[in-house]
Amino acid sequence: MAEQVTIVGAGIVGICTAIYLREKGLAVEVIDRAPPAEGASHGNAGVVSPWTCVPQSMPGLWRSVPRWLLDPEGPIALRWPHLPSFLPWALKFLRAGDAAGLPQIADAMKALNRPNIELYRQLLRGTGSEHLISDSFYVHIYRDPGQIDLKQLGWQLRLDRDVPLEVVDDGALHELEPALSPSYKAAVLIKAQARALSPGGVGKALAAKAQDMGAVFRQTGVNQIAPQEDGGWRLQTDDGEVVSDKVVIAAGAWSARLLAPLGFNLPLEAERGYHLILQEPGITINNSIMDTESKFVASSMLAGVRCAGTAEFAGLDAAPNYRRAEIFKSLAKRLFPDINTDDPIEWMGSRPSFPDSLPCIGTVPGQRDLFAAFGHSHYGFGMAPNTGRLTAALVAGEPIDVDLAPYRMERFK
Ligand SMILES: Cc1cc2nc3c(=O)[nH]c(=O)nc-3n(C[C@H](O)[C@H](O)[C@H](O)COP(=O)(O)OP(=O)(O)OC[C@H]3O[C@@H](n4cnc5c(N)ncnc54)[C@H](O)[C@@H]3O)c2cc1C
Protein backbone atom coordinates (compact mmCIF):
# COMPACT_ATOMS: atom_id res chain seq x y z
CA MET A 1 0.00 0.00 0.00
CA ALA A 2 1.20 3.55 -0.80
CA GLU A 3 2.59 5.53 2.12
CA GLN A 4 0.05 7.90 3.66
CA VAL A 5 1.16 11.54 3.89
CA THR A 6 -0.93 14.11 5.74
CA ILE A 7 -0.40 17.78 4.99
CA VAL A 8 -1.63 20.23 7.61
CA GLY A 9 -2.62 23.41 5.79
CA ALA A 10 -4.38 23.88 2.44
CA GLY A 11 -2.70 27.18 1.62
CA ILE A 12 -0.74 27.51 -1.61
CA VAL A 13 2.26 25.71 -0.05
CA GLY A 14 0.23 22.69 1.10
CA ILE A 15 -1.66 22.54 -2.20
CA CYS A 16 1.50 22.57 -4.37
CA THR A 17 3.07 19.93 -2.10
CA ALA A 18 -0.03 17.74 -2.50
CA ILE A 19 0.22 17.79 -6.32
CA TYR A 20 3.90 16.87 -6.36
CA LEU A 21 3.33 14.07 -3.81
CA ARG A 22 0.48 12.65 -5.89
CA GLU A 23 2.74 12.74 -8.97
CA LYS A 24 5.04 10.41 -7.02
CA GLY A 25 2.16 8.08 -6.20
CA LEU A 26 1.94 8.71 -2.45
CA ALA A 27 -1.48 8.74 -0.75
CA VAL A 28 -2.20 12.33 0.29
CA GLU A 29 -4.66 13.91 2.67
CA VAL A 30 -4.70 17.68 3.18
CA ILE A 31 -6.33 18.93 6.37
CA ASP A 32 -7.39 22.53 6.89
CA ARG A 33 -10.00 24.11 9.07
CA ALA A 34 -10.92 26.32 6.11
CA PRO A 35 -11.53 25.53 2.43
CA PRO A 36 -8.39 25.52 0.20
CA ALA A 37 -6.49 28.79 -0.40
CA GLU A 38 -8.41 30.95 2.04
CA GLY A 39 -5.51 32.04 4.29
CA ALA A 40 -2.71 34.39 3.29
CA SER A 41 -2.75 32.56 -0.04
CA HIS A 42 -6.12 34.14 -0.89
CA GLY A 43 -5.44 37.81 -0.37
CA ASN A 44 -1.86 38.48 -1.35
CA ALA A 45 -0.65 40.95 -3.94
CA GLY A 46 -0.12 38.24 -6.55
CA VAL A 47 3.48 39.14 -7.38
CA VAL A 48 5.27 36.14 -8.89
CA SER A 49 8.89 37.15 -9.16
CA PRO A 50 11.60 34.68 -10.14
CA TRP A 51 14.04 37.36 -8.98
CA THR A 52 12.97 37.95 -5.37
CA CYS A 53 16.18 38.17 -3.37
CA VAL A 54 15.88 41.22 -1.09
CA PRO A 55 14.74 40.33 2.44
CA GLN A 56 12.55 42.54 4.62
CA SER A 57 15.27 43.31 7.16
CA MET A 58 17.95 45.49 5.62
CA PRO A 59 20.78 47.54 7.18
CA GLY A 60 19.54 50.91 8.44
CA LEU A 61 15.87 49.96 8.25
CA TRP A 62 15.45 50.66 11.97
CA ARG A 63 15.90 54.39 11.24
CA SER A 64 12.56 54.48 9.37
CA VAL A 65 10.63 52.41 11.95
CA PRO A 66 9.67 55.19 14.45
CA ARG A 67 8.38 57.42 11.63
CA TRP A 68 6.37 54.56 10.10
CA LEU A 69 4.92 53.56 13.48
CA LEU A 70 3.79 57.10 14.27
CA ASP A 71 2.13 57.63 10.88
CA PRO A 72 -1.46 56.25 10.98
CA GLU A 73 -1.21 55.70 7.21
CA GLY A 74 2.31 54.25 7.51
CA PRO A 75 3.32 50.80 6.28
CA ILE A 76 3.71 49.23 9.76
CA ALA A 77 1.53 49.18 12.87
CA LEU A 78 1.96 47.64 16.29
CA ARG A 79 -0.77 46.90 18.81
CA TRP A 80 0.90 47.71 22.07
CA PRO A 81 -0.44 44.70 24.10
CA HIS A 82 1.49 42.53 21.61
CA LEU A 83 4.78 44.32 22.38
CA PRO A 84 6.20 41.76 24.89
CA SER A 85 5.87 38.87 22.39
CA PHE A 86 6.87 41.04 19.44
CA LEU A 87 10.07 42.51 20.91
CA PRO A 88 12.27 39.36 20.87
CA TRP A 89 11.21 38.73 17.26
CA ALA A 90 11.87 42.36 16.32
CA LEU A 91 15.39 42.20 17.75
CA LYS A 92 16.13 39.01 15.78
CA PHE A 93 14.62 40.69 12.70
CA LEU A 94 16.93 43.71 13.01
CA ARG A 95 19.93 41.42 13.59
CA ALA A 96 19.06 39.45 10.43
CA GLY A 97 19.56 42.67 8.45
CA ASP A 98 23.30 42.64 9.13
CA ALA A 99 25.03 43.35 5.80
CA ALA A 100 27.48 40.44 6.20
CA GLY A 101 24.74 37.80 6.07
CA LEU A 102 22.66 39.34 3.29
CA PRO A 103 24.30 37.70 0.24
CA GLN A 104 23.56 34.21 1.62
CA ILE A 105 19.95 35.15 2.37
CA ALA A 106 19.58 36.70 -1.08
CA ASP A 107 20.95 33.56 -2.76
CA ALA A 108 18.62 31.33 -0.75
CA MET A 109 15.59 33.50 -1.60
CA LYS A 110 16.40 33.50 -5.27
CA ALA A 111 17.01 29.72 -5.35
CA LEU A 112 13.44 29.12 -4.18
CA ASN A 113 11.88 31.70 -6.48
CA ARG A 114 13.85 31.28 -9.69
CA PRO A 115 11.66 28.67 -11.47
CA ASN A 116 8.31 29.91 -10.12
CA ILE A 117 6.68 31.15 -13.35
CA GLU A 118 7.59 27.97 -15.22
CA LEU A 119 6.41 25.77 -12.32
CA TYR A 120 3.09 27.62 -12.01
CA ARG A 121 2.52 27.24 -15.75
CA GLN A 122 3.27 23.50 -15.54
CA LEU A 123 1.04 23.07 -12.48
CA LEU A 124 -1.86 24.98 -14.04
CA ARG A 125 -1.64 23.21 -17.41
CA GLY A 126 -4.95 21.52 -18.21
CA THR A 127 -6.88 23.17 -15.36
CA GLY A 128 -8.59 25.81 -17.51
CA SER A 129 -7.08 28.46 -15.20
CA GLU A 130 -3.80 28.94 -17.06
CA HIS A 131 -4.77 32.59 -17.73
CA LEU A 132 -4.58 33.40 -14.02
CA ILE A 133 -0.78 33.76 -14.26
CA SER A 134 0.00 36.67 -16.57
CA ASP A 135 3.35 38.10 -17.76
CA SER A 136 4.23 41.31 -15.96
CA PHE A 137 6.85 43.85 -15.02
CA TYR A 138 7.26 44.87 -11.40
CA VAL A 139 7.12 48.66 -11.64
CA HIS A 140 8.70 50.49 -8.67
CA ILE A 141 7.40 54.04 -9.00
CA TYR A 142 9.01 57.31 -7.83
CA ARG A 143 7.78 60.89 -7.72
CA ASP A 144 11.34 62.18 -7.56
CA PRO A 145 13.62 60.57 -10.17
CA GLY A 146 16.58 61.77 -8.08
CA GLN A 147 15.69 59.12 -5.51
CA ILE A 148 16.53 56.31 -7.89
CA ASP A 149 19.96 55.04 -7.01
CA LEU A 150 20.86 51.61 -8.30
CA LYS A 151 23.92 51.67 -6.05
CA GLN A 152 21.58 51.24 -3.05
CA LEU A 153 22.04 47.86 -1.41
CA GLY A 154 18.62 46.47 -2.41
CA TRP A 155 19.21 47.15 -6.11
CA GLN A 156 22.81 45.99 -5.86
CA LEU A 157 21.72 42.65 -4.38
CA ARG A 158 19.51 42.27 -7.44
CA LEU A 159 22.11 43.42 -9.98
CA ASP A 160 24.69 41.05 -8.46
CA ARG A 161 22.21 38.25 -9.19
CA ASP A 162 21.50 39.24 -12.80
CA VAL A 163 18.00 40.54 -12.15
CA PRO A 164 16.83 42.32 -15.34
CA LEU A 165 16.33 45.95 -14.25
CA GLU A 166 15.61 49.05 -16.32
CA VAL A 167 15.17 52.64 -15.22
CA VAL A 168 12.47 54.44 -17.21
CA ASP A 169 11.58 58.11 -17.39
CA ASP A 170 8.25 59.92 -17.17
CA GLY A 171 7.22 59.27 -20.80
CA ALA A 172 8.02 55.55 -20.85
CA LEU A 173 6.40 55.04 -17.44
CA HIS A 174 3.10 56.60 -18.52
CA GLU A 175 3.16 54.68 -21.77
CA LEU A 176 3.31 51.50 -19.68
CA GLU A 177 0.75 52.69 -17.13
CA PRO A 178 -1.47 55.45 -18.60
CA ALA A 179 -3.71 55.58 -15.50
CA LEU A 180 -0.84 56.55 -13.22
CA SER A 181 -0.79 60.10 -11.83
CA PRO A 182 1.54 62.54 -13.64
CA SER A 183 3.17 63.18 -10.24
CA TYR A 184 5.11 59.96 -10.74
CA LYS A 185 8.09 60.81 -12.90
CA ALA A 186 10.22 57.66 -13.13
CA ALA A 187 10.38 53.98 -12.26
CA VAL A 188 12.62 50.99 -11.93
CA LEU A 189 11.23 48.02 -13.84
CA ILE A 190 11.99 44.49 -12.79
CA LYS A 191 11.36 42.61 -16.00
CA ALA A 192 10.40 39.02 -16.86
CA GLN A 193 8.01 38.57 -13.97
CA ALA A 194 4.43 37.38 -13.67
CA ARG A 195 1.40 38.32 -11.60
CA ALA A 196 -1.68 36.43 -10.53
CA LEU A 197 -5.06 37.72 -11.65
CA SER A 198 -6.57 35.89 -8.68
CA PRO A 199 -4.12 34.39 -6.19
CA GLY A 200 -6.95 32.53 -4.40
CA GLY A 201 -8.23 31.35 -7.79
CA VAL A 202 -4.81 29.86 -8.58
CA GLY A 203 -4.87 28.03 -5.23
CA LYS A 204 -8.39 26.74 -5.76
CA ALA A 205 -7.67 25.57 -9.33
CA LEU A 206 -4.60 23.68 -8.08
CA ALA A 207 -6.52 22.21 -5.14
CA ALA A 208 -9.14 20.92 -7.61
CA LYS A 209 -6.31 19.43 -9.69
CA ALA A 210 -4.79 17.76 -6.61
CA GLN A 211 -8.23 16.35 -5.81
CA ASP A 212 -8.62 15.03 -9.38
CA MET A 213 -5.23 13.38 -8.95
CA GLY A 214 -6.50 11.58 -5.85
CA ALA A 215 -5.58 13.86 -2.94
CA VAL A 216 -8.26 14.01 -0.24
CA PHE A 217 -9.13 17.37 1.31
CA ARG A 218 -10.63 17.23 4.78
CA GLN A 219 -12.03 20.37 6.42
CA THR A 220 -11.32 20.26 10.15
CA GLY A 221 -8.96 21.83 12.68
CA VAL A 222 -5.83 20.00 13.83
CA ASN A 223 -5.34 20.46 17.57
CA GLN A 224 -2.30 18.30 18.20
CA ILE A 225 0.21 16.11 16.41
CA ALA A 226 2.08 13.37 18.28
CA PRO A 227 4.46 10.61 17.23
CA GLN A 228 3.29 7.01 17.65
CA GLU A 229 5.58 4.56 19.41
CA ASP A 230 5.73 2.18 16.47
CA GLY A 231 6.26 4.92 13.82
CA GLY A 232 3.99 7.37 12.08
CA TRP A 233 1.92 10.19 13.53
CA ARG A 234 -1.39 10.68 15.27
CA LEU A 235 -3.27 13.93 14.63
CA GLN A 236 -6.04 15.06 16.98
CA THR A 237 -8.61 16.95 14.95
CA ASP A 238 -11.95 18.57 15.73
CA ASP A 239 -13.52 15.45 14.17
CA GLY A 240 -11.47 12.71 15.78
CA GLU A 241 -8.08 11.11 15.23
CA VAL A 242 -6.16 10.74 11.99
CA VAL A 243 -3.19 8.39 11.70
CA SER A 244 -0.54 8.94 9.05
CA ASP A 245 2.89 7.54 8.09
CA LYS A 246 4.29 11.00 7.42
CA VAL A 247 3.19 14.57 8.17
CA VAL A 248 4.03 17.85 6.43
CA ILE A 249 3.41 21.02 8.43
CA ALA A 250 2.31 23.67 5.92
CA ALA A 251 0.10 25.62 8.31
CA GLY A 252 1.49 29.07 7.50
CA ALA A 253 1.53 31.46 10.45
CA TRP A 254 0.00 28.79 12.74
CA SER A 255 2.81 26.29 12.19
CA ALA A 256 4.91 27.21 15.25
CA ARG A 257 1.86 26.73 17.47
CA LEU A 258 1.46 23.14 16.21
CA LEU A 259 5.14 22.38 16.79
CA ALA A 260 5.45 24.00 20.25
CA PRO A 261 4.21 20.91 22.19
CA LEU A 262 7.07 18.93 20.57
CA GLY A 263 9.57 21.32 22.19
CA PHE A 264 10.16 23.86 19.41
CA ASN A 265 10.20 27.57 20.16
CA LEU A 266 10.28 29.12 16.70
CA PRO A 267 10.39 32.89 16.07
CA LEU A 268 7.46 32.83 13.66
CA GLU A 269 5.48 36.08 13.66
CA ALA A 270 2.01 36.62 12.21
CA GLU A 271 2.85 39.61 10.04
CA ARG A 272 -0.66 40.69 9.26
CA GLY A 273 -1.32 42.33 5.92
CA TYR A 274 -4.44 43.90 4.44
CA HIS A 275 -5.92 44.42 1.05
CA LEU A 276 -8.64 46.53 -0.46
CA ILE A 277 -10.35 45.52 -3.69
CA LEU A 278 -11.80 48.36 -5.71
CA GLN A 279 -14.46 46.43 -7.56
CA GLU A 280 -15.42 48.96 -10.24
CA PRO A 281 -12.13 50.85 -10.53
CA GLY A 282 -12.78 52.43 -13.94
CA ILE A 283 -9.07 52.14 -14.70
CA THR A 284 -6.71 49.31 -15.66
CA ILE A 285 -3.23 48.66 -14.33
CA ASN A 286 -1.07 46.65 -16.72
CA ASN A 287 1.60 45.41 -14.29
CA SER A 288 2.30 44.96 -10.57
CA ILE A 289 2.98 48.46 -9.25
CA MET A 290 5.05 49.00 -6.09
CA ASP A 291 4.60 52.39 -4.43
CA THR A 292 8.10 52.92 -3.08
CA GLU A 293 6.88 55.53 -0.56
CA SER A 294 3.98 53.73 1.09
CA LYS A 295 5.26 50.22 0.37
CA PHE A 296 2.15 48.65 -1.10
CA VAL A 297 1.38 46.87 -4.35
CA ALA A 298 -1.46 47.70 -6.73
CA SER A 299 -2.54 45.30 -9.46
CA SER A 300 -5.59 44.79 -11.68
CA MET A 301 -7.14 41.41 -10.89
CA LEU A 302 -10.31 39.65 -11.97
CA ALA A 303 -12.21 41.07 -9.00
CA GLY A 304 -10.99 44.65 -9.51
CA VAL A 305 -7.91 46.63 -8.56
CA ARG A 306 -6.28 45.09 -5.49
CA CYS A 307 -4.11 47.26 -3.26
CA ALA A 308 -2.23 45.05 -0.82
CA GLY A 309 0.47 45.41 1.78
CA THR A 310 1.20 46.88 5.20
CA ALA A 311 2.48 44.95 8.19
CA GLU A 312 0.53 44.89 11.43
CA PHE A 313 1.95 43.18 14.51
CA ALA A 314 -0.91 42.17 16.80
CA GLY A 315 -0.54 38.41 17.27
CA LEU A 316 -2.31 35.52 15.54
CA ASP A 317 -5.68 35.83 17.25
CA ALA A 318 -6.45 39.58 17.36
CA ALA A 319 -9.47 40.78 15.38
CA PRO A 320 -8.69 42.61 12.11
CA ASN A 321 -8.55 46.40 12.16
CA TYR A 322 -10.00 47.20 8.75
CA ARG A 323 -8.98 50.83 9.07
CA ARG A 324 -5.60 49.44 7.94
CA ALA A 325 -7.29 48.42 4.67
CA GLU A 326 -9.26 51.69 4.33
CA ILE A 327 -5.93 53.52 4.13
CA PHE A 328 -5.57 52.13 0.62
CA LYS A 329 -8.47 54.29 -0.59
CA SER A 330 -6.51 57.52 -0.33
CA LEU A 331 -3.24 55.86 -1.34
CA ALA A 332 -4.88 54.42 -4.48
CA LYS A 333 -6.27 57.87 -5.34
CA ARG A 334 -2.79 59.34 -4.99
CA LEU A 335 -1.46 56.85 -7.55
CA PHE A 336 -4.50 56.74 -9.83
CA PRO A 337 -6.49 59.99 -9.62
CA ASP A 338 -9.36 58.60 -11.74
CA ILE A 339 -9.88 55.42 -9.75
CA ASN A 340 -13.35 54.77 -8.34
CA THR A 341 -13.01 53.70 -4.70
CA ASP A 342 -16.73 53.11 -3.95
CA ASP A 343 -17.87 49.79 -2.40
CA PRO A 344 -14.47 48.30 -1.66
CA ILE A 345 -13.88 44.83 -0.22
CA GLU A 346 -11.51 44.62 2.76
CA TRP A 347 -9.41 41.64 3.78
CA MET A 348 -6.77 40.72 6.35
CA GLY A 349 -4.39 37.74 6.37
CA SER A 350 -1.28 36.65 8.25
CA ARG A 351 2.08 36.31 6.58
CA PRO A 352 4.12 33.60 8.31
CA SER A 353 7.33 35.57 8.92
CA PHE A 354 10.70 34.51 10.28
CA PRO A 355 13.24 37.24 11.08
CA ASP A 356 15.47 36.37 8.10
CA SER A 357 12.64 36.27 5.51
CA LEU A 358 13.46 32.61 4.76
CA PRO A 359 11.05 29.72 5.33
CA CYS A 360 11.68 26.43 7.10
CA ILE A 361 11.83 23.59 4.60
CA GLY A 362 13.12 20.14 5.50
CA THR A 363 12.93 17.47 8.14
CA VAL A 364 11.89 18.56 11.61
CA PRO A 365 14.95 17.96 13.80
CA GLY A 366 14.77 14.83 15.96
CA GLN A 367 11.33 13.83 14.60
CA ARG A 368 11.05 10.94 12.17
CA ASP A 369 8.79 11.47 9.18
CA LEU A 370 7.79 15.01 10.13
CA PHE A 371 8.52 17.77 7.60
CA ALA A 372 8.49 21.56 7.67
CA ALA A 373 7.14 23.69 4.78
CA PHE A 374 6.20 27.01 6.35
CA GLY A 375 7.34 30.55 7.12
CA HIS A 376 7.40 32.09 3.65
CA SER A 377 6.82 35.62 4.88
CA HIS A 378 6.15 38.18 2.11
CA TYR A 379 7.12 35.78 -0.66
CA GLY A 380 5.13 32.57 -0.19
CA PHE A 381 2.97 32.87 -3.28
CA GLY A 382 6.12 32.97 -5.41
CA MET A 383 8.03 30.39 -3.37
CA ALA A 384 5.21 27.85 -3.06
CA PRO A 385 5.68 25.76 -6.24
CA ASN A 386 9.37 25.12 -5.60
CA THR A 387 8.73 24.52 -1.89
CA GLY A 388 6.13 21.93 -2.84
CA ARG A 389 8.44 20.30 -5.38
CA LEU A 390 11.34 20.09 -2.91
CA THR A 391 9.20 18.95 0.03
CA ALA A 392 7.61 16.18 -2.02
CA ALA A 393 11.05 14.93 -3.12
CA LEU A 394 12.25 14.96 0.49
CA VAL A 395 9.18 13.10 1.76
CA ALA A 396 9.59 10.50 -1.01
CA GLY A 397 13.29 10.08 -0.16
CA GLU A 398 14.44 11.33 -3.56
CA PRO A 399 17.53 13.47 -4.31
CA ILE A 400 17.13 17.23 -3.82
CA ASP A 401 18.58 19.67 -6.38
CA VAL A 402 18.58 22.77 -4.13
CA ASP A 403 20.75 23.14 -1.02
CA LEU A 404 18.22 23.11 1.82
CA ALA A 405 20.75 24.21 4.49
CA PRO A 406 19.59 27.89 4.57
CA TYR A 407 16.01 26.79 5.33
CA ARG A 408 16.76 24.32 8.14
CA MET A 409 14.83 24.73 11.39
CA GLU A 410 18.04 24.32 13.42
CA ARG A 411 19.13 27.86 12.45
CA PHE A 412 16.94 29.19 15.28
CA LYS A 413 18.61 27.21 18.11
C1 LIG B 1 -1.11 41.54 2.10
C2 LIG B 1 -0.20 40.42 1.62
C3 LIG B 1 0.43 40.54 0.40
C4 LIG B 1 1.27 39.52 -0.06
N1 LIG B 1 1.80 39.61 -1.32
C5 LIG B 1 2.54 38.59 -1.81
C6 LIG B 1 3.00 38.61 -3.14
O1 LIG B 1 2.68 39.53 -3.91
N2 LIG B 1 3.79 37.60 -3.59
C7 LIG B 1 4.13 36.56 -2.77
O2 LIG B 1 4.88 35.68 -3.20
N3 LIG B 1 3.67 36.48 -1.50
C8 LIG B 1 2.88 37.46 -1.00
N4 LIG B 1 2.40 37.40 0.27
C9 LIG B 1 2.79 36.28 1.12
C10 LIG B 1 2.03 35.00 0.81
O3 LIG B 1 0.65 35.28 0.68
C11 LIG B 1 2.25 33.97 1.92
O4 LIG B 1 3.62 33.82 2.20
C12 LIG B 1 1.70 32.61 1.50
O5 LIG B 1 0.35 32.72 1.09
C13 LIG B 1 1.81 31.60 2.63
O6 LIG B 1 1.19 30.42 2.19
P1 LIG B 1 0.94 29.23 3.18
O7 LIG B 1 0.32 28.13 2.42
O8 LIG B 1 2.20 28.94 3.94
O9 LIG B 1 -0.05 29.84 4.31
P2 LIG B 1 -1.62 30.12 4.28
O10 LIG B 1 -2.11 30.49 2.95
O11 LIG B 1 -1.91 31.07 5.39
O12 LIG B 1 -2.24 28.70 4.61
C14 LIG B 1 -2.07 28.08 5.86
C15 LIG B 1 -3.32 27.26 6.10
O13 LIG B 1 -3.13 26.46 7.27
C16 LIG B 1 -4.37 26.33 7.91
N5 LIG B 1 -4.15 25.94 9.30
C17 LIG B 1 -3.29 26.52 10.17
N6 LIG B 1 -3.32 25.87 11.35
C18 LIG B 1 -4.22 24.87 11.22
C19 LIG B 1 -4.68 23.88 12.11
N7 LIG B 1 -4.22 23.76 13.36
N8 LIG B 1 -5.64 23.02 11.66
C20 LIG B 1 -6.12 23.11 10.38
N9 LIG B 1 -5.71 24.05 9.49
C21 LIG B 1 -4.74 24.91 9.92
C22 LIG B 1 -5.01 27.71 7.78
O14 LIG B 1 -6.42 27.65 7.92
C23 LIG B 1 -4.56 28.12 6.38
O15 LIG B 1 -5.53 27.82 5.40
C24 LIG B 1 1.52 38.38 0.75
C25 LIG B 1 0.88 38.27 1.98
C26 LIG B 1 0.01 39.26 2.42
C27 LIG B 1 -0.70 39.09 3.73
The ligand as an SDF file (V2000), in Angstrom:
LIG
                    3D

 53 58  0  0  0  0  0  0  0  0999 V2000
   -1.1050   41.5380    2.0990 C   0  0  0  0  0  0  0  0  0  0  0  0
   -0.2000   40.4250    1.6200 C   0  0  0  0  0  0  0  0  0  0  0  0
    0.4330   40.5430    0.3960 C   0  0  0  0  0  0  0  0  0  0  0  0
    1.2720   39.5230   -0.0610 C   0  0  0  0  0  0  0  0  0  0  0  0
    1.8000   39.6090   -1.3150 N   0  0  0  0  0  0  0  0  0  0  0  0
    2.5450   38.5900   -1.8070 C   0  0  0  0  0  0  0  0  0  0  0  0
    2.9970   38.6140   -3.1440 C   0  0  0  0  0  0  0  0  0  0  0  0
    2.6780   39.5250   -3.9120 O   0  0  0  0  0  0  0  0  0  0  0  0
    3.7860   37.5960   -3.5860 N   0  0  0  0  0  0  0  0  0  0  0  0
    4.1330   36.5600   -2.7730 C   0  0  0  0  0  0  0  0  0  0  0  0
    4.8830   35.6810   -3.2040 O   0  0  0  0  0  0  0  0  0  0  0  0
    3.6700   36.4760   -1.5040 N   0  0  0  0  0  0  0  0  0  0  0  0
    2.8800   37.4590   -1.0030 C   0  0  0  0  0  0  0  0  0  0  0  0
    2.4030   37.4050    0.2710 N   0  0  0  0  0  0  0  0  0  0  0  0
    2.7910   36.2790    1.1220 C   0  0  0  0  0  0  0  0  0  0  0  0
    2.0260   35.0020    0.8100 C   0  0  0  0  0  0  0  0  0  0  0  0
    0.6490   35.2830    0.6820 O   0  0  0  0  0  0  0  0  0  0  0  0
    2.2520   33.9690    1.9190 C   0  0  0  0  0  0  0  0  0  0  0  0
    3.6230   33.8190    2.2010 O   0  0  0  0  0  0  0  0  0  0  0  0
    1.6980   32.6050    1.4970 C   0  0  0  0  0  0  0  0  0  0  0  0
    0.3490   32.7210    1.0920 O   0  0  0  0  0  0  0  0  0  0  0  0
    1.8060   31.5950    2.6310 C   0  0  0  0  0  0  0  0  0  0  0  0
    1.1880   30.4190    2.1890 O   0  0  0  0  0  0  0  0  0  0  0  0
    0.9380   29.2280    3.1840 P   0  0  0  0  0  0  0  0  0  0  0  0
    0.3200   28.1320    2.4180 O   0  0  0  0  0  0  0  0  0  0  0  0
    2.1970   28.9410    3.9390 O   0  0  0  0  0  0  0  0  0  0  0  0
   -0.0550   29.8360    4.3060 O   0  0  0  0  0  0  0  0  0  0  0  0
   -1.6240   30.1150    4.2800 P   0  0  0  0  0  0  0  0  0  0  0  0
   -2.1050   30.4910    2.9460 O   0  0  0  0  0  0  0  0  0  0  0  0
   -1.9060   31.0660    5.3880 O   0  0  0  0  0  0  0  0  0  0  0  0
   -2.2370   28.6970    4.6080 O   0  0  0  0  0  0  0  0  0  0  0  0
   -2.0720   28.0830    5.8620 C   0  0  0  0  0  0  0  0  0  0  0  0
   -3.3230   27.2560    6.1020 C   0  0  0  0  0  0  0  0  0  0  0  0
   -3.1320   26.4640    7.2700 O   0  0  0  0  0  0  0  0  0  0  0  0
   -4.3740   26.3350    7.9050 C   0  0  0  0  0  0  0  0  0  0  0  0
   -4.1530   25.9430    9.2960 N   0  0  0  0  0  0  0  0  0  0  0  0
   -3.2930   26.5220   10.1700 C   0  0  0  0  0  0  0  0  0  0  0  0
   -3.3230   25.8740   11.3480 N   0  0  0  0  0  0  0  0  0  0  0  0
   -4.2150   24.8730   11.2200 C   0  0  0  0  0  0  0  0  0  0  0  0
   -4.6830   23.8760   12.1060 C   0  0  0  0  0  0  0  0  0  0  0  0
   -4.2220   23.7620   13.3620 N   0  0  0  0  0  0  0  0  0  0  0  0
   -5.6400   23.0200   11.6640 N   0  0  0  0  0  0  0  0  0  0  0  0
   -6.1220   23.1140   10.3810 C   0  0  0  0  0  0  0  0  0  0  0  0
   -5.7060   24.0460    9.4950 N   0  0  0  0  0  0  0  0  0  0  0  0
   -4.7440   24.9120    9.9150 C   0  0  0  0  0  0  0  0  0  0  0  0
   -5.0070   27.7080    7.7770 C   0  0  0  0  0  0  0  0  0  0  0  0
   -6.4180   27.6510    7.9170 O   0  0  0  0  0  0  0  0  0  0  0  0
   -4.5640   28.1180    6.3770 C   0  0  0  0  0  0  0  0  0  0  0  0
   -5.5340   27.8220    5.4040 O   0  0  0  0  0  0  0  0  0  0  0  0
    1.5240   38.3820    0.7540 C   0  0  0  0  0  0  0  0  0  0  0  0
    0.8800   38.2710    1.9780 C   0  0  0  0  0  0  0  0  0  0  0  0
    0.0100   39.2610    2.4170 C   0  0  0  0  0  0  0  0  0  0  0  0
   -0.7010   39.0880    3.7280 C   0  0  0  0  0  0  0  0  0  0  0  0
  1  2  1  0
  2  3  1  0
  2 52  2  0
  3  4  2  0
  4  5  1  0
  4 50  1  0
  5  6  2  0
  6  7  1  0
  6 13  1  0
  7  8  2  0
  7  9  1  0
  9 10  1  0
 10 11  2  0
 10 12  1  0
 12 13  2  0
 13 14  1  0
 14 15  1  0
 14 50  1  0
 15 16  1  0
 16 17  1  0
 16 18  1  0
 18 19  1  0
 18 20  1  0
 20 21  1  0
 20 22  1  0
 22 23  1  0
 23 24  1  0
 24 25  2  0
 24 26  1  0
 24 27  1  0
 27 28  1  0
 28 29  2  0
 28 30  1  0
 28 31  1  0
 31 32  1  0
 32 33  1  0
 33 34  1  0
 33 48  1  0
 34 35  1  0
 35 36  1  0
 35 46  1  0
 36 37  1  0
 36 45  1  0
 37 38  2  0
 38 39  1  0
 39 40  1  0
 39 45  2  0
 40 41  1  0
 40 42  2  0
 42 43  1  0
 43 44  2  0
 44 45  1  0
 46 47  1  0
 46 48  1  0
 48 49  1  0
 50 51  2  0
 51 52  1  0
 52 53  1  0
M  END
$$$$
